[in-house]
């Protein structure tokens, strides 16, 4: 049995001197796995007999880790691999295929590449073990952990499609814009009518892949100078309406605000294992999760953050405009990290710069946002500014 195990399985050795267990040494010497590498973790000096076995089996040696350090580290690495829907190599090959298709103008290849990756995300979302929507309402100690794990799973499963959307929205010259908007609509439909039993925070989290897709396309469009794409991305109604036939078709501006989807108290809880920031952990978490898909497009972190702030403020304006007619207290902007930077409302800040840009030739106006009316854009910007004066925020 020992010979069979040593032949058919890999061997992890941790803290074994090999000096005294003669029979076990002989068994390992006489059998070599044809399938897996041997891994040898040694906290201190490796003795002569252990060195001989390492050399004979061409083992991978890890120095300076105790068993209490080594095995939890292995578990964490295995969990990280399990979370990945595809290997980075497969993902990068898919992105390279998309780039070739965009260059060649191959609409069918673009559609198939993006749609297949989107379908994988939708299929993964059906796994209720990875994405539960219910915990006992009195289980306050369990909810943050379940929430954090599910959020990480959503991000991992969406990895390839986020890379594709970043690449497409940035490199396309408006020839295939519908291809970058379709995944948002498909992912939005992951959250249909809620089940009979659910927890609000976990049920709303089903929209997280759609939110990541919107942010990725939006920030890529800002970086590419293609802000006319934001008009379609944020205000086009999503049909059919997954939330109910009796409700008006929703739009991303109204239904995909990070404040609505990510419950702040749960997200910021230490047990969630996530990194919140200040009073806006929602925006910070989304920026963190889309950073890697956009890194090849914009390696400079400061430029990336500026693009995120600009997108969040424009999204806030579009959300306010979409809710025109409702009382001010019921019209919510996409509050993001840009609000923590007080300079955004200064004479030369982000809001002032956008205000100066608003003309009839402004890309969002040309794209059909704000009903094509500059006065509505100015009104939305003013409302976002007033909203922040009427509400206090911790810094």
VEXNUTI-229206 format. One record per residue (C-alpha): z, x, y. Coordinates in pm, 1 decimal. Each point is the difference from the previous one (the first is absolute). Layout:
N
(atom (Z; X; Y)),
...
END
This chain:
395
(atom (0.0; 0.0; 0.0)),
(atom (84.4; 280.7; 242.8)),
(atom (-329.5; 174.2; -70.0)),
(atom (-186.8; -328.5; 59.7)),
(atom (179.4; -58.9; 332.3)),
(atom (-66.7; 355.5; 118.3)),
(atom (-365.8; -39.2; -96.1)),
(atom (-67.9; -345.0; 145.7)),
(atom (210.2; 2.9; 316.3)),
(atom (61.8; 221.1; 299.4)),
(atom (330.1; 183.6; 23.8)),
(atom (228.4; 23.9; 302.4)),
(atom (262.4; 271.2; -34.7)),
(atom (288.0; -1.6; 247.1)),
(atom (281.8; 257.3; 7.4)),
(atom (-44.8; 124.4; -358.3)),
(atom (55.3; 370.2; -68.3)),
(atom (-173.1; 1.0; -344.2)),
(atom (242.9; 275.7; -103.8)),
(atom (197.0; -178.4; -271.5)),
(atom (-201.3; -292.1; -139.4)),
(atom (-199.1; 206.5; -245.3)),
(atom (-147.6; -290.1; -200.7)),
(atom (-116.6; -178.9; 314.2)),
(atom (-151.3; 322.0; 135.5)),
(atom (-188.2; 47.8; -327.4)),
(atom (-126.0; -360.6; 7.0)),
(atom (-136.0; 42.0; 353.0)),
(atom (-154.9; 335.8; -88.7)),
(atom (-179.4; -150.9; -298.4)),
(atom (-134.3; -310.0; 176.6)),
(atom (-198.3; -22.8; 320.1)),
(atom (-94.9; -329.8; 161.8)),
(atom (-377.0; -34.4; 26.2)),
(atom (31.0; -276.2; 255.6)),
(atom (259.4; 77.1; 265.7)),
(atom (140.5; 289.4; 198.1)),
(atom (354.5; 121.1; -56.1)),
(atom (223.2; -7.9; 308.6)),
(atom (303.5; 231.7; 10.4)),
(atom (265.1; -49.0; 269.6)),
(atom (238.5; 294.6; 29.8)),
(atom (292.0; -4.9; 241.2)),
(atom (81.0; 371.4; -45.0)),
(atom (-147.5; 306.7; -165.3)),
(atom (-239.8; -56.3; -289.8)),
(atom (102.2; 189.2; -312.6)),
(atom (-223.6; 201.1; -233.7)),
(atom (-43.3; -267.4; -269.2)),
(atom (-64.7; -273.8; 257.6)),
(atom (-251.1; 229.9; 168.6)),
(atom (-182.0; 48.9; -329.9)),
(atom (-30.7; -377.1; -54.4)),
(atom (-120.0; -50.3; 356.7)),
(atom (-266.6; 266.2; -44.3)),
(atom (-109.3; -130.0; -340.5)),
(atom (-43.7; -357.1; 126.2)),
(atom (-120.4; 92.8; 347.4)),
(atom (276.3; -223.4; 135.6)),
(atom (32.9; -104.1; 363.0)),
(atom (328.3; 145.8; 129.7)),
(atom (215.0; -163.4; 268.9)),
(atom (279.0; 216.4; 140.7)),
(atom (331.4; -80.2; 164.9)),
(atom (46.7; -370.3; -77.6)),
(atom (294.0; -147.8; -186.4)),
(atom (-51.6; -289.8; -239.1)),
(atom (149.8; -234.2; 262.4)),
(atom (-274.0; 110.2; 240.5)),
(atom (-288.7; 43.4; -239.7)),
(atom (-7.1; -333.0; -184.2)),
(atom (42.5; -230.0; 305.2)),
(atom (-279.2; 199.8; 165.3)),
(atom (-223.6; -58.8; -302.0)),
(atom (78.0; -372.6; 9.8)),
(atom (-86.4; -20.7; 371.8)),
(atom (-331.5; 177.1; -57.8)),
(atom (-87.2; -229.3; -290.7)),
(atom (84.9; -305.0; 209.8)),
(atom (-225.3; 129.9; 277.6)),
(atom (-285.8; 40.2; -247.5)),
(atom (61.7; -348.1; -137.5)),
(atom (-26.4; -144.7; 350.6)),
(atom (-344.8; 145.8; 53.1)),
(atom (-274.2; -247.5; -84.6)),
(atom (-249.6; 284.5; -11.1)),
(atom (25.1; 376.9; 5.4)),
(atom (-82.8; 171.6; 330.5)),
(atom (-308.8; 147.1; -167.5)),
(atom (-129.9; -345.2; -95.3)),
(atom (81.3; -131.8; 345.4)),
(atom (-176.4; 288.2; 176.0)),
(atom (-305.9; -43.3; -221.7)),
(atom (-8.5; -369.2; 94.4)),
(atom (21.7; 88.3; 371.1)),
(atom (-280.1; 255.7; -40.0)),
(atom (-213.9; -266.2; -168.9)),
(atom (63.7; -234.3; 292.4)),
(atom (-101.7; 266.6; 253.4)),
(atom (-327.9; 54.6; -183.2)),
(atom (-64.0; -374.4; -9.5)),
(atom (64.6; -34.0; 375.4)),
(atom (-236.6; 290.0; 72.4)),
(atom (-266.6; -152.5; -223.7)),
(atom (54.5; -350.0; 136.2)),
(atom (59.9; -128.9; -353.2)),
(atom (167.5; -334.1; 69.6)),
(atom (40.5; -94.9; -365.1)),
(atom (170.4; 328.1; -89.5)),
(atom (233.6; -34.3; 298.9)),
(atom (88.9; -355.5; -100.9)),
(atom (61.1; 90.4; -365.1)),
(atom (210.0; 307.7; 82.7)),
(atom (230.4; -178.5; 244.4)),
(atom (18.3; -324.1; -196.5)),
(atom (96.2; 169.3; -327.6)),
(atom (287.1; 182.7; 167.1)),
(atom (117.2; -319.6; 169.4)),
(atom (-6.7; -186.9; -329.9)),
(atom (226.8; 264.1; -158.0)),
(atom (257.6; -61.2; 272.3)),
(atom (-17.2; -375.0; -57.8)),
(atom (38.0; 44.5; -376.1)),
(atom (302.4; 227.5; 47.2)),
(atom (164.8; -255.8; 226.1)),
(atom (20.4; -241.2; -294.8)),
(atom (253.4; 229.0; -169.6)),
(atom (326.7; -179.8; 71.8)),
(atom (206.2; 292.8; -130.3)),
(atom (-144.4; 227.5; 268.1)),
(atom (-3.0; -277.4; 261.0)),
(atom (278.3; -253.4; -58.9)),
(atom (28.5; -280.1; 254.5)),
(atom (353.2; -107.3; -84.3)),
(atom (347.3; 144.7; -26.2)),
(atom (324.2; -193.6; 14.8)),
(atom (79.3; -86.2; 360.7)),
(atom (351.6; 133.9; -47.4)),
(atom (-133.9; 332.8; -131.6)),
(atom (8.7; 182.2; 333.6)),
(atom (46.0; 332.8; -175.2)),
(atom (-314.5; -50.1; -212.8)),
(atom (-248.4; -136.3; 255.1)),
(atom (-54.8; 319.1; 207.3)),
(atom (-70.7; 206.6; -312.2)),
(atom (-241.5; -257.7; -143.8)),
(atom (-166.3; -37.8; 341.0)),
(atom (-41.7; 374.8; 47.6)),
(atom (-139.6; 52.5; -349.5)),
(atom (-247.9; -285.1; 31.5)),
(atom (-116.6; 123.7; 340.4)),
(atom (-60.3; 348.2; -141.3)),
(atom (-190.7; -153.0; -290.9)),
(atom (-224.0; -197.4; 235.9)),
(atom (-76.1; 315.7; 199.4)),
(atom (-80.8; 203.6; -311.4)),
(atom (-225.9; -268.0; -143.2)),
(atom (-189.1; -32.2; 329.5)),
(atom (-52.8; 375.5; 38.1)),
(atom (-368.5; 16.5; -92.4)),
(atom (-106.6; -308.0; 194.4)),
(atom (182.5; 128.4; 311.6)),
(atom (-188.3; 330.6; -21.8)),
(atom (-326.1; -191.8; -37.0)),
(atom (73.3; -224.2; 298.3)),
(atom (97.1; 294.2; 220.2)),
(atom (-319.4; 182.4; -94.6)),
(atom (-224.7; -303.5; 40.5)),
(atom (140.6; -133.2; 327.7)),
(atom (-16.3; 346.6; 157.1)),
(atom (-337.4; 125.7; -123.9)),
(atom (-197.3; -323.9; 0.5)),
(atom (-206.3; -77.5; 309.4)),
(atom (60.9; -377.0; -19.6)),
(atom (-265.2; -47.3; -270.4)),
(atom (251.8; -100.6; -267.3)),
(atom (296.0; -138.2; 196.0)),
(atom (35.1; -302.6; -226.7)),
(atom (68.8; 238.8; -288.1)),
(atom (313.7; 128.4; 174.2)),
(atom (119.7; -348.9; 92.2)),
(atom (-50.8; -163.1; -340.5)),
(atom (289.9; 189.6; -170.2)),
(atom (238.6; -124.9; 269.6)),
(atom (-94.6; -357.5; -80.9)),
(atom (27.1; 57.7; -374.9)),
(atom (336.7; 176.4; 24.7)),
(atom (130.4; -269.6; 233.8)),
(atom (-49.3; -252.2; -279.9)),
(atom (249.9; 184.9; -220.4)),
(atom (261.5; -212.0; 172.0)),
(atom (-83.8; -360.0; -77.5)),
(atom (236.5; -294.2; -13.7)),
(atom (344.0; 139.7; -89.6)),
(atom (138.2; -49.8; -351.7)),
(atom (278.8; -247.8; -68.8)),
(atom (267.6; 268.3; 18.9)),
(atom (-32.6; 296.8; 233.9)),
(atom (177.3; 220.0; 252.2)),
(atom (-153.5; -5.8; 347.3)),
(atom (-8.9; 378.5; 42.4)),
(atom (-169.3; 60.8; -335.7)),
(atom (-241.2; -291.5; 30.8)),
(atom (-117.4; 107.6; 346.3)),
(atom (-45.4; 354.3; -129.9)),
(atom (-301.1; -122.3; -200.1)),
(atom (-193.6; 35.1; 326.8)),
(atom (80.2; 371.5; 30.4)),
(atom (-329.3; 128.8; -150.8)),
(atom (-191.5; -220.7; 246.1)),
(atom (210.5; 134.3; 287.8)),
(atom (-69.7; 358.5; -108.5)),
(atom (-371.3; -78.7; -16.3)),
(atom (1.7; -151.3; 350.9)),
(atom (185.5; 298.8; 146.0)),
(atom (-227.1; 249.0; -175.7)),
(atom (-321.4; -164.4; 119.6)),
(atom (144.4; -58.2; 346.0)),
(atom (119.6; 355.0; 59.7)),
(atom (-321.9; 145.1; -147.4)),
(atom (-200.4; -219.8; 240.2)),
(atom (208.1; 123.8; 294.5)),
(atom (-51.4; 362.5; -105.3)),
(atom (-374.9; -59.4; -38.4)),
(atom (-33.1; -170.9; 337.7)),
(atom (-112.5; -320.4; -173.6)),
(atom (252.0; -245.3; 139.1)),
(atom (-248.6; -286.6; -9.2)),
(atom (79.9; -6.3; -372.1)),
(atom (357.9; -103.3; 86.3)),
(atom (-122.3; -335.1; 129.3)),
(atom (-134.6; -97.0; -342.3)),
(atom (286.2; 166.2; -185.6)),
(atom (276.2; -177.3; 189.5)),
(atom (-131.0; -341.7; 105.8)),
(atom (-254.9; -111.8; -260.8)),
(atom (152.3; -286.9; -204.6)),
(atom (65.9; 75.5; -364.6)),
(atom (-163.1; -256.8; -228.6)),
(atom (79.5; -165.4; -224.9)),
(atom (353.1; -33.6; 132.6)),
(atom (234.3; 131.8; -273.1)),
(atom (304.6; -154.9; 165.7)),
(atom (-115.4; -359.7; -29.4)),
(atom (-304.1; -214.4; 73.2)),
(atom (185.8; -204.6; 260.9)),
(atom (71.2; 300.6; 219.6)),
(atom (-257.2; 154.4; 235.6)),
(atom (-165.4; 316.0; -134.1)),
(atom (226.3; 293.7; 91.5)),
(atom (-102.7; 327.0; 161.0)),
(atom (140.8; 348.7; -42.9)),
(atom (131.7; 1.7; 357.9)),
(atom (217.1; -304.2; -70.8)),
(atom (100.4; 48.8; -364.8)),
(atom (20.3; 374.2; -63.6)),
(atom (249.3; 124.9; 255.8)),
(atom (225.3; 272.4; -147.1)),
(atom (300.3; -179.1; 150.7)),
(atom (-79.5; -307.8; -210.5)),
(atom (-82.2; 177.3; -325.9)),
(atom (265.5; 271.3; -14.9)),
(atom (352.9; -131.5; 33.2)),
(atom (169.8; 250.0; 225.2)),
(atom (352.7; -19.0; -137.4)),
(atom (-119.5; 53.1; -358.2)),
(atom (-254.1; 268.6; 90.3)),
(atom (255.4; 201.0; 197.9)),
(atom (271.8; -30.4; -265.8)),
(atom (84.8; 342.0; -153.7)),
(atom (-33.4; -143.5; -350.5)),
(atom (-368.3; -71.9; 64.4)),
(atom (-66.6; 374.2; -9.1)),
(atom (-232.4; -23.3; 301.9)),
(atom (3.9; 167.0; 337.0)),
(atom (41.2; -237.8; 292.9)),
(atom (-9.4; 116.0; 360.2)),
(atom (197.9; -147.2; 286.1)),
(atom (-36.9; -373.7; 49.4)),
(atom (-351.1; -18.0; -147.3)),
(atom (9.0; 116.2; -362.9)),
(atom (-287.8; -237.8; -80.3)),
(atom (-252.6; 180.1; 219.6)),
(atom (131.8; 340.6; -100.7)),
(atom (-32.8; -83.1; -369.7)),
(atom (-358.5; -120.4; 37.5)),
(atom (-98.1; 309.1; 199.1)),
(atom (156.3; 218.4; -267.8)),
(atom (-187.4; -178.9; -278.6)),
(atom (-344.5; 22.8; 163.9)),
(atom (35.3; 359.3; 117.3)),
(atom (-144.7; 164.2; -310.3)),
(atom (-316.5; -215.8; -23.7)),
(atom (-77.8; 89.6; 362.5)),
(atom (93.7; 369.1; -14.4)),
(atom (-351.0; 124.3; -80.9)),
(atom (-132.0; -201.9; 293.0)),
(atom (271.2; 107.8; 244.7)),
(atom (215.8; 296.3; -106.2)),
(atom (187.2; 16.2; 331.8)),
(atom (321.2; -203.4; -32.8)),
(atom (33.8; -58.7; 373.9)),
(atom (-353.4; -138.2; 29.5)),
(atom (63.3; -218.6; -304.2)),
(atom (320.0; -140.1; 152.4)),
(atom (-176.9; -70.0; 330.1)),
(atom (-272.0; -190.4; -186.1)),
(atom (266.5; -202.0; -184.6)),
(atom (170.5; -90.0; 328.4)),
(atom (-327.7; -107.6; 155.0)),
(atom (-87.3; -215.0; -301.3)),
(atom (345.2; -161.2; 0.1)),
(atom (-23.0; -89.5; 369.4)),
(atom (-352.2; -140.7; -39.5)),
(atom (117.1; -194.9; -306.2)),
(atom (290.1; -133.9; 207.0)),
(atom (-241.8; -121.3; 266.9)),
(atom (-219.0; -168.4; -260.4)),
(atom (303.1; -164.9; -163.7)),
(atom (123.0; -130.7; 334.7)),
(atom (-345.5; -134.9; 86.6)),
(atom (-31.1; -166.8; -340.0)),
(atom (327.4; -183.3; 67.9)),
(atom (-101.4; -115.3; 347.8)),
(atom (156.4; -332.8; 88.8)),
(atom (326.3; 65.2; -180.6)),
(atom (318.2; 75.2; 199.8)),
(atom (50.4; 366.6; 89.5)),
(atom (291.8; 28.6; -240.8)),
(atom (-222.9; -114.9; -287.2)),
(atom (-284.9; 243.8; 69.7)),
(atom (80.8; 326.5; -170.6)),
(atom (-175.3; 332.2; 57.1)),
(atom (-32.4; 260.1; -274.4)),
(atom (301.3; 194.3; 118.7)),
(atom (-38.8; 358.6; -110.2)),
(atom (117.4; 349.2; 73.2)),
(atom (-196.6; 6.0; 323.1)),
(atom (278.5; -213.9; 153.3)),
(atom (251.7; 278.7; -58.4)),
(atom (-206.0; 222.9; 227.1)),
(atom (92.3; -135.4; 343.4)),
(atom (-302.6; 172.1; 152.8)),
(atom (-235.1; -262.4; -144.8)),
(atom (76.9; -229.4; 295.3)),
(atom (-6.5; 266.9; 270.3)),
(atom (-271.2; 36.6; 264.1)),
(atom (-204.4; 230.0; -220.7)),
(atom (124.5; -121.9; -337.7)),
(atom (-183.6; -162.7; -288.8)),
(atom (18.5; -353.7; 140.5)),
(atom (-135.2; 110.0; 338.4)),
(atom (-289.1; 186.3; -161.3)),
(atom (-95.7; -301.1; -210.1)),
(atom (26.8; -223.6; 305.6)),
(atom (-248.7; 221.3; 183.0)),
(atom (-239.3; -13.7; -293.8)),
(atom (-18.5; -380.2; -11.4)),
(atom (-341.4; -93.0; 136.2)),
(atom (-285.7; -209.7; -127.8)),
(atom (-127.1; 311.3; -181.9)),
(atom (329.7; 71.8; -173.2)),
(atom (-69.0; 30.2; -376.6)),
(atom (249.3; -272.6; -94.6)),
(atom (-151.4; -240.0; 250.4)),
(atom (-347.3; 90.0; -127.9)),
(atom (125.8; -60.7; -354.5)),
(atom (109.3; -353.7; 88.9)),
(atom (373.8; 47.9; 40.5)),
(atom (189.8; -197.9; 265.1)),
(atom (-282.2; -251.7; -2.7)),
(atom (-213.7; 258.3; 176.4)),
(atom (208.8; -49.7; 316.8)),
(atom (156.4; 292.2; 182.9)),
(atom (260.2; -225.2; 162.8)),
(atom (135.6; -90.6; -343.6)),
(atom (23.4; 367.6; -93.8)),
(atom (188.8; 79.2; 320.4)),
(atom (227.4; -299.4; -58.2)),
(atom (75.3; 115.5; -355.1)),
(atom (85.2; 350.3; 119.1)),
(atom (228.5; -142.3; 268.7)),
(atom (170.9; -223.6; -255.0)),
(atom (69.1; 293.0; -232.4)),
(atom (162.4; 182.3; 291.0)),
(atom (205.0; -306.5; 101.1)),
(atom (107.5; -58.6; -357.3)),
(atom (157.9; 346.3; -7.9)),
(atom (186.8; -64.4; 324.3)),
(atom (144.5; -324.8; -137.8)),
(atom (116.4; 156.6; -325.5)),
(atom (241.3; 285.8; -44.1)),
(atom (-60.6; 275.3; -254.0)),
(atom (222.2; 269.7; -139.2)),
(atom (-132.6; 350.0; 42.4)),
END
